Amino acid sequence: MKKRLGFLDRFLTLWIFLAMLLGVGIGYFIPKSADFIHSFSSGTTNIPLAIGLILMMYPPLTKIDFSKVSLMFKKPKLLTASFVITWLVGPFLMFVLATLFLNDYPEYMTGLIIIGIAPCIAMVIVWNELAEGNRELTAGLIGINSLLQVFFFGLYAYFYLKIMLPLFGVKGLELDITISDIAKTVGVYLGIPFTIAVISRFVIRKYFGVQFFNQKFIPFISPITLLALLFTIVIMFSLKGEMIVDLPLDVIRIAIPLMIFFAIMFFLMFFISKKIGADYKDAVALSFTASGNNFELAIAVSIGVFGINSGQAFAGVIGPLVEVPVLIILVNVAFWLRKKYFTNTL
């Protein structure tokens, strides 16, 4: 019997749409709302939004069992394939798609590039469970990707935004950012929740037990990610009320390269995994890890570096709106591929 998404996750796309509409409605019908939101800012940082973004990152990081990371080294071929596709091919693919489809929209283009350098560490658990993939392998991959993001996301962002864009002849895009700007933002929005998550995981498991942690604490904090994401969307779109007519076209412009990215990454990782001898469960775990993205981090970095009402932040918000329906389709594709190529696992 196939697993199903929980109520909140199953209608995630709907919640995002409703949050967008609510935000646009607030900004459109309450002209002073933008001034009220900005009144809670300190410098370039909006305090309530910063708290929301940190809370958004906390639950998925708390769920990660970093003890599983060592298991990855027992499967060196899979680990190598995952690293090459996820961290070398994936960011470059998104870079190419962004420059091809959004060259005339530089803010959206850079927003997509930021998404491409942030592999998924949250929803991949859901897609893997639905497709009946290898849980332990998924946990190991998530652990590795989380650590790599903590240490290398800033360098990746600087490389693609400040070096690769000019190298590929993208002109008319002035990015007044430094590697320290990106590093500070990553330190706040990934470093803080990462540290709190590791500490809380250790303390709660030690003093309250693993069963309490898994059955009580994790279910209690899990909805925080969605609530914080929706809060972020409402705030952002309330600052864009005047753009209500243009939004649908912008969503489509951003969605097309994202859908292509998800599909290419999934099939590429799946067939490479099969080629190097992975079974169905391992192939699925690698494929969904490679195809998903850490939109929480992308949104946080975009807001922290470019601002709350930037096009980069808007592109980040469109990400989960597109990812949910596309990856649900890919879950069903995974079962079709199992019937076609892994009949012995049925």
N, C-alpha and C positions, 0 to 999 in steps of 0.2 A: 504493500500500500504506500503510495507516494505521500510524502510529507507536504503540508500546506503552510503558507505564510500565516503568522499570527494576524490578528485584526488590524493592529497599527501598521505593520509592515505591508500587509496586503493592499491597503489603500493609501500607501505613502504618496503616490503620485497625486491622488485627489487632495490629500492634506496640503501638499505643496502648492497646488493650484489655488486652493482656498486661501492659503496664507498670502499668496501673491495678490489675489483679488482684494483681500482685506487691507493689505498694505497700500495698494493703489487707491482704494476707496478712501482710506484715511488721508493720504497725501492730496487727493483730488478735492475732497469735500471739506477738509480742515486745513486751510492754507497755512496756519501758524504751526502745524504739527512739526515741520522740519526744524523751525527755530527751537521748539521745545526739546526735540531730540538732541540737537547740537548743544543745548545748554548743559548737558551732562558730560560734555567733553573736557578733557584735560590735554591741551596741545592738540595733537592729531588723533588722540585715542578717545573713543567714546566708552566711558566706564561700564555702563550696563551691557553694552554689546560685547566688550572684551570679556566680561564675566560669562556671558552667554556662550561665547566661542570656546572658552576654556572648559566650561561644563559640557559642551558638545563633544569635546575630544576625550573627556575623562572616562565614560563608561566603556567604549571599545578598547581603550588601552588597559583598563582594569581586567578585562576578560582574557587578556593574552597570558598564556602560560609559557613564560620564557624558558622553563625547564625543557620544553619540547624542542627548542632550537638545536640542541645537541643531536637529536635524532636525525636531523637533516644530513649530518655528515656521514651517516650510514648509507645514504643514497647519493653518492657524489655526482652521478650523471644527472639526476633530477635536479639537484641543487645548482649545478652548473647551467643547465638549460633554463631553469627558472630565473637565475641571475641575468643571463644574457638577454632573454626575451623581455623580462620585466624592467630591468634597469638600463639596458643599452638600446634594444630595439624599440620598446614602448615609448620612451620620451622622444626619440628621434621621429618615430611615426607620427606622434601627435604634433610635433613641431612642423613636419611636412604638411599634414592635413590643415593645421591652423594657417600656415602661410598660403596654402592653395585656396582655401575657402574664405578666409577672412582677412586677406591682405588689405582690403579697403576699410576694414574696421579694426584698427590697431589695438584698441583696448580689449576687444573680444579675442583677438588673436593672442595677445599676451596672456589673457585669462585662461585660454585653452592650453597654452604651453605650460602654465603653472599646474593645471590639472594633470597633464601628462607626466610630470615628474613626481607625482605622489601616488604610488601604488596603494591599493585598498588594504585597510587593516580592520574593517568593521563588517560591512555588509557581505563580504566574501564568505563569512561564516554562515550566513543565511543561505546564500546561493549554493554553497557546498553541501549543506545539510539537505536542501531540497533535491539536489541532484544525486544524493547518496554517495558523496565523495569521501576521501580519507580524512577523518577529523584530525588525527595526530599530525599528518603531513601539513594540513592547512594551518594548524596552530604553529608549527615550526616555521613555515613560510611567513606567517604574519609577524612572528617574533623577529625574524631576520629583517623583514621590511621595515618594521617599526624602528629597530636600532639604526638601520641605514638612513632612515628619514631624519632621525634625531641628529646624526653626525654629518650627513652629506646633502640634505635638501637645500641648504643655503648655497652651497657650491654649485649644485645643479642649476638652480634658478639663475644665479649670476652667469653661468656658462651659456645657457640657452638664450637669456634675455639680452645680455650685454656683449657676448662674443659671437654666437651663432647667427642672430638676426642680422647684424651688419655684414657678416661673412657671406650670407646668402642674398645680399643686396636689398634687404628690406630697408627702404628709406622713408624719411618723414616721420620717424618714430623716435621721439626724444624721451629717454627713460632716465630721469634724474634720481637714480638709486645706486647705492653702493652695496658691496657684499656684506658690510656691517649692518646696513639697514635690514637686509633679508635675514641675517643671522639673529639679530635682536628680535625680530618678529617671530621667527621659528622658535627661539628660546622661550618666548612668552607663551605662545599658543600651542606649542608642542612640548617644550621642556617642562613647563609647570605641570600640566596634566599628566605627563609621563611620570614625573617624580612622585606626584601625589598618588597616582595609580599603583606604582610599584610598592610604595610604603603601605598604602591601605590594603593591598592584596596580601602582603606579608603579615601585617598586624592582625587583620581580621581572621585569616586562615589559622594563625598561630593561637589566638586567644578565644576564638569562637568556633573554630573547626571548619574543615573543608566543606562539610555538608551544609552548614549554615551559610557559608560564602556562596556556594553554587546554587542552593535552592531558595535562599531568602534575599541575600544582599544583591546578587547580580540581577535577579528579576526586578528588585526594587529600583535600582539605578538605571536599568536599561532604557526606560522611556525618556530619561533626561536628554539623551542625544536628539531624539526626534523633537521634543518640546523646545530645546535650545535652537535647533535648526529652524523650526517654524518661527520662533521669536526673531531670529536673525533675518529671515525672509520678510516678515511683516515690517520690521524697522527699515530694511533696505528699500522695499518697494513703496513705503510711505514717503520716501524722499524722491520717488520717481512718478508721482501721481500725474504730472503734466505729460508724461510720455506714454500714457495709456493707449493711444492709437497705434504707436510704433512697436509696442512690446511683442505682439504676436509674430511679426516678421522677424524681429530680433531673435526670438526663441527658436524659430525654424532655422535661421542662419547658423546658430550655434549648435543646434541639435544634429544637423546633417553630418558634420565631421565627427561628432561624438559617436553617433551610431555606427559609422564606418570603422572607427577606432575599436569599439567594443567587439564588433564582428571579426575583424582581422586578427586582433590579439587572441580571441578565444580559439578560433580555428587553427591559427599558426601554432599556439602552444599545445593544443590538443594533439595535432598530428605529429609534431616534433616529439612529444611525450610518447606517443605510440611507437614512433620510429626507434626510440632508444630503449624500448622494452617495458614501458610503464603499463600497469594494468588499468582498468577503467577507473577505479577509485582514485588512483594517483593522478591519472591524466585529468580528471575533473578538478581535483584540488589545484593542480598547477594552472589549469585553464582559467578558472574563475579568479584566482589570485592575480594572474597576469592581466585579465581584461577589465577588472574593476579599478576604481580610483578612490583615493582618500579625499573626498570632496570637503569634508570638515576642515582638513588642513589647508586645502586650496582656497576655500572661502576665507579662512582666518588670515592667511598670508596676504591674499589680495586686498582685504580690508585694512590690514595692518600697514602694508606698503603703499597701496594706491588710494586708499580711502573708502569710506563706507558707501558712497554713491558712485563708485567707479564702474566702468564697463567690465573691468577684470573681475570684480566681485559679483556683478550680475551674471557673467559667464559661469562662475563657480556655482551659483544657485541653480542655474539651468541643468547642471550636471546630474544631480540625483533625480531630477524630474524626468530626464531621458533614460538614465541608467536602470531605474526600476523596471519599467515595462520591457526594455530590451533584454535585460538579463533574465527576466522571467521567461521570455521566449527561448533564450539560450539554455535554460534548464530543461525545457522540453526537447530542444535540439540534442542535448547531451544524452537523454534517454533514447532518442532515435539512433544516435551514433553507437550507443551501447548495443542495441539490437543488431546493428549492421556490422560492427567490428569486434564486439566482445560477447558473442553469443554464449560462451562458456560461463559468464558471470551472472547470467539471468537466473 
